[in-house]
Amino acid sequence: MAAPAPQRTSTLHQPHWTATRHGVITEMCEQTVAATPAIRSLSHFSNGILDFAVLRAPLAPLSSLVIEPGDEETGESLPGSRLLLCTQDLGLVLRPLGTGELMRTVAEGPRGGLWGGRARPGEYLAAVTDAGDGMPDADAAMNRLVTRIRTEVHSLPDELLGGDPVAKPHLTSIPAPEGPRIDFGTAAAADTGYEERLRHLWRSHINPTDLHYAGYYRNWTLVCVGDVFDAPELGPRFIDVSVRTRRTAYRDLSRGLRGHVVRLTDALGLVAPSAPGRAPLDRLVLDVQEGAVYVHWMSPQSFLLGVTLDQRQVGNAEQRLRGLARALERQAGPERFTTPR
């Protein structure tokens, strides 16, 4: 089967753009947009200032914006600029966890998505997809692009954005008596049999290899949470931040996400307003240097928050979290979590 023809692109430069400083990176960005139909536009920022934008051509203006002639670059980069601000704030929230800097942020909705990532401190790229199924291709392409910029332009090491594609998932498990540790929140139904079914789901998905933590929330209130932080294999990851501190921090993160989600939804709404009756986002990924935090919405009222502490397993852990979400919907049913304790 013949490869699809490259899509046409146009590049808009800011006045401070120069071929010496930005030329090689601009060419890489143009190649990425041309080869990835899912990417509507790609913007490059230095220290928060827009340098250039590469756009699919021809390209209708964002439906949510009124763009003046000659101002297409600023309008097209606005979602990425807002994502950058959200990413900076989320990076500050995640920093005390001791898992390194926030490298990659993915905000995906049913009608499109935003991708943001840093090539190095001060250098940030943002991509927009306006296709409902375009985020996987856009995500993979942007991960490759940032890796190329780091390794070929800046002579920096590969940070494995999105994880190591050859890493094997779920190599080990913990017998039921030893783990994982599972707790229930005030949004869980007071039903012993129901709790046991939840315990089985968590024991079937949480493991010391890829998905290390998962919490289920309904109406921003905890239903069930479990982790394998006490596993001996993970002991070296808690030298600077204790297990107890990490558990508390992830619960605090869940409670504090609401304001960030509102801002991310506003940014994504510039590209693709959410559909009535749908969750504000379908998926949020916060990829740090040592693992990632994932938020997957199961309904407008319920979501799963997952964590891996192994950067190699970032992709596998998210697949494991998706499996937990599907199993929870089949066996537990989010509609059952309606009776507070």
URQUIPE-V978231 format. One record per pair of residues at least 4 apart in sequence whose ideal C-beta (glycine too) atoms are under 7 Angstrom apart, sorted by the first residue. I is the first residue (numbers start at 1). J is the second residue. D is the distance in whole Angstrom. If there is no record, write none. Layout:
((I:J:D) (I:J:D))
//
This chain:
((4:37:7) (6:34:4) (6:35:6) (7:34:6) (7:37:5) (7:56:6) (8:57:4) (9:30:6) (9:33:5) (9:34:5) (9:54:6) (9:55:6) (9:56:6) (9:57:6) (10:55:5) (10:57:4) (11:26:6) (11:30:6) (11:52:6) (11:54:5) (12:52:6) (12:53:5) (12:55:7) (12:72:6) (12:73:4) (13:17:4) (13:52:5) (14:50:6) (14:51:6) (14:52:6) (17:22:5) (17:51:6) (17:52:5) (18:22:6) (19:23:4) (22:26:5) (22:51:6) (22:52:6) (23:27:7) (24:28:7) (24:153:6) (25:29:6) (25:44:7) (25:149:6) (25:153:6) (26:30:6) (26:52:6) (27:31:6) (28:32:6) (28:145:6) (28:148:6) (28:149:6) (29:33:6) (29:42:5) (29:44:6) (29:54:5) (29:145:7) (30:34:6) (30:54:5) (31:35:6) (32:36:6) (32:39:7) (32:42:7) (32:141:5) (32:145:5) (33:39:5) (33:42:5) (33:54:5) (33:56:7) (36:137:6) (36:138:6) (36:141:4) (38:129:5) (38:131:5) (38:134:3) (38:137:4) (38:138:5) (39:127:5) (39:129:6) (39:138:5) (39:141:6) (40:56:6) (40:59:7) (40:128:5) (40:129:6) (40:130:5) (41:53:6) (41:54:7) (41:55:5) (41:56:7) (41:76:5) (41:128:5) (42:53:7) (42:54:5) (42:125:7) (42:127:5) (43:50:6) (43:53:5) (43:77:4) (43:80:4) (43:126:5) (44:51:5) (44:52:5) (44:125:6) (45:49:6) (45:50:6) (45:51:6) (45:84:6) (45:124:4) (46:51:5) (46:122:6) (46:123:6) (47:122:5) (48:84:7) (50:77:5) (50:81:7) (53:73:5) (53:76:5) (53:77:5) (55:59:5) (55:76:6) (61:65:6) (61:67:4) (61:72:7) (61:75:6) (62:75:6) (62:76:7) (62:270:6) (62:271:6) (64:269:7) (64:270:5) (64:273:7) (65:75:5) (65:78:7) (65:270:7) (67:71:6) (67:72:6) (67:75:4) (71:75:6) (72:76:6) (73:77:6) (74:78:7) (77:81:6) (78:82:6) (78:270:6) (79:83:6) (79:114:6) (79:128:6) (79:267:5) (79:270:5) (79:271:5) (80:84:6) (80:114:7) (80:116:7) (80:126:3) (80:128:7) (81:85:7) (82:86:7) (82:266:7) (82:267:4) (83:87:6) (83:105:7) (83:107:7) (83:114:5) (83:116:4) (83:126:6) (83:267:5) (84:88:7) (84:116:6) (84:124:6) (84:126:6) (85:89:7) (86:90:6) (86:260:6) (86:263:5) (86:264:5) (86:267:6) (87:91:6) (87:102:6) (87:105:5) (87:116:5) (88:92:7) (89:93:7) (89:260:7) (90:94:6) (90:102:6) (90:105:7) (90:260:6) (90:286:6) (91:95:6) (91:101:6) (91:102:4) (93:253:7) (93:256:7) (94:99:7) (94:102:6) (94:286:6) (94:288:6) (96:249:7) (97:241:6) (97:246:7) (97:249:5) (98:240:5) (98:241:4) (99:288:5) (99:289:7) (99:290:4) (99:291:6) (99:309:7) (100:288:5) (100:289:3) (100:290:5) (101:288:7) (101:289:6) (102:286:6) (102:288:5) (103:117:6) (103:118:6) (103:159:6) (103:161:6) (103:287:5) (103:288:6) (103:289:6) (104:117:4) (104:161:5) (104:162:7) (104:285:7) (104:287:4) (105:116:5) (105:285:7) (105:286:6) (106:113:7) (106:115:6) (106:135:7) (106:139:6) (106:283:7) (106:284:7) (106:285:4) (107:113:6) (107:114:5) (107:264:5) (107:268:5) (107:281:6) (107:284:6) (108:113:4) (108:135:5) (108:281:7) (108:282:5) (108:283:4) (109:113:6) (109:268:5) (109:272:6) (109:274:6) (109:281:6) (109:282:6) (110:132:6) (110:275:6) (110:278:6) (110:282:6) (111:132:5) (111:272:3) (111:275:7) (112:129:5) (112:130:5) (112:131:7) (112:132:7) (112:134:7) (112:268:7) (112:271:5) (112:272:3) (113:129:5) (113:134:7) (113:135:4) (113:138:7) (113:268:7) (114:126:7) (114:128:6) (114:267:6) (114:268:6) (114:271:7) (115:126:7) (115:127:4) (115:138:6) (115:139:6) (115:142:5) (116:124:7) (116:126:5) (117:125:6) (117:142:6) (117:146:5) (117:161:6) (118:123:6) (118:124:5) (119:123:4) (119:125:7) (119:146:5) (119:149:4) (119:150:6) (119:154:7) (120:150:7) (120:154:6) (120:156:6) (125:142:7) (125:146:6) (127:138:6) (127:142:5) (128:271:5) (129:134:4) (129:135:6) (129:138:4) (130:271:6) (130:272:6) (134:138:5) (135:139:6) (136:140:6) (137:141:6) (138:142:6) (139:143:6) (139:162:7) (140:144:7) (141:145:6) (142:146:6) (143:147:6) (143:161:4) (143:162:5) (144:148:6) (145:149:6) (146:150:6) (146:161:6) (147:151:6) (147:158:5) (147:161:6) (148:152:5) (149:153:5) (149:154:7) (150:154:5) (150:156:4) (150:158:7) (150:159:7) (151:156:7) (151:158:6) (159:289:6) (160:164:5) (160:311:5) (160:312:6) (161:287:6) (162:287:7) (162:314:6) (162:315:6) (163:167:6) (163:311:7) (163:312:6) (163:313:6) (163:314:3) (163:315:4) (163:316:7) (164:312:4) (165:315:7) (167:312:4) (167:313:6) (167:316:6) (169:209:6) (169:210:5) (169:313:7) (169:316:4) (169:320:7) (170:207:5) (170:209:5) (170:210:6) (170:320:7) (171:209:5) (172:207:6) (172:208:5) (172:209:5) (172:233:7) (173:207:5) (174:178:5) (174:179:4) (174:180:6) (174:208:7) (174:228:6) (174:231:6) (176:203:6) (179:228:5) (179:230:6) (179:231:6) (180:202:6) (180:203:6) (180:206:5) (180:226:5) (180:227:6) (180:228:5) (181:226:6) (181:227:6) (181:230:6) (182:199:5) (182:202:5) (182:224:7) (182:226:4) (183:225:5) (184:188:4) (184:195:6) (184:224:5) (185:221:6) (185:222:3) (185:223:6) (185:224:7) (186:221:6) (186:222:7) (186:340:6) (186:341:5) (187:218:5) (187:219:7) (187:221:4) (187:222:6) (187:223:5) (187:337:6) (187:340:6) (188:195:7) (188:223:5) (188:224:6) (188:337:6) (188:341:7) (189:194:5) (189:336:6) (189:337:6) (189:339:5) (190:339:7) (190:341:5) (191:195:7) (192:196:7) (193:197:7) (194:198:7) (194:336:7) (195:199:6) (196:200:7) (197:201:7) (197:331:6) (197:332:6) (198:202:6) (198:224:5) (198:332:6) (199:203:6) (200:204:6) (201:205:6) (201:324:6) (201:327:5) (201:328:6) (201:331:6) (201:332:7) (202:206:5) (202:214:7) (202:224:7) (202:226:4) (205:211:6) (205:214:7) (205:320:6) (205:323:6) (205:324:4) (206:211:6) (206:212:7) (206:214:6) (206:226:5) (206:227:7) (206:228:6) (207:211:6) (207:228:6) (208:212:7) (208:228:5) (208:231:4) (208:233:5) (208:234:6) (209:313:7) (210:308:6) (210:310:7) (210:313:4) (210:316:4) (210:317:4) (210:320:5) (211:306:6) (211:308:6) (211:317:4) (211:320:4) (211:321:6) (212:227:6) (212:228:6) (212:229:7) (212:234:7) (212:307:6) (212:308:5) (212:309:5) (213:227:4) (213:250:6) (213:306:7) (213:307:4) (214:226:6) (214:304:6) (214:305:7) (214:306:5) (214:321:6) (214:324:6) (215:222:6) (215:225:4) (215:250:7) (215:254:6) (215:305:5) (216:223:4) (216:224:5) (216:304:6) (216:328:7) (217:221:6) (217:222:6) (217:223:6) (217:254:6) (217:302:7) (217:303:6) (217:305:7) (218:223:5) (218:301:6) (218:302:5) (218:334:6) (218:337:5) (219:301:5) (220:258:6) (223:337:5) (227:247:7) (228:234:7) (229:234:6) (229:238:7) (229:243:4) (229:246:6) (229:247:7) (230:243:6) (234:238:7) (234:309:7) (237:309:5) (238:242:6) (238:243:5) (238:246:7) (241:245:5) (241:246:5) (242:246:7) (243:247:6) (244:248:6) (245:249:6) (246:250:7) (247:251:7) (248:252:6) (249:253:6) (250:254:7) (250:307:6) (251:255:7) (252:256:6) (253:257:6) (254:305:5) (257:261:6) (257:295:7) (258:262:7) (259:263:7) (260:264:6) (261:265:6) (261:280:6) (261:281:6) (262:266:7) (263:267:7) (264:268:6) (264:281:6) (264:284:7) (265:269:6) (265:274:7) (265:280:4) (265:281:6) (268:272:6) (268:281:7) (269:273:5) (269:274:7) (274:278:5) (274:280:6) (277:300:7) (278:300:7) (279:297:4) (279:299:6) (279:300:5) (281:297:6) (282:297:6) (283:296:6) (284:295:4) (285:292:6) (285:294:6) (286:292:6) (286:293:4) (287:292:5) (287:314:6) (288:292:6) (289:311:7) (290:309:6) (290:311:6) (291:307:7) (291:308:4) (291:309:4) (291:310:6) (291:311:6) (291:314:7) (292:308:6) (292:314:5) (292:317:7) (293:305:7) (293:307:5) (294:305:7) (294:306:4) (294:318:5) (294:321:5) (295:303:6) (295:305:5) (296:303:6) (296:304:5) (296:321:6) (296:322:7) (296:325:6) (297:303:5) (298:302:5) (298:303:6) (298:304:7) (298:325:6) (298:329:6) (298:334:6) (299:334:6) (302:334:5) (304:321:6) (304:324:6) (304:325:5) (306:317:6) (306:321:4) (308:313:5) (308:314:6) (308:317:4) (313:317:5) (314:318:7) (315:319:7) (316:320:6) (317:321:6) (318:322:7) (319:323:7) (320:324:7) (321:325:6) (322:326:7) (323:327:6) (324:328:6) (325:329:6) (326:330:6) (327:331:6) (328:332:5) (329:333:7) (329:334:7) (332:336:6))
//
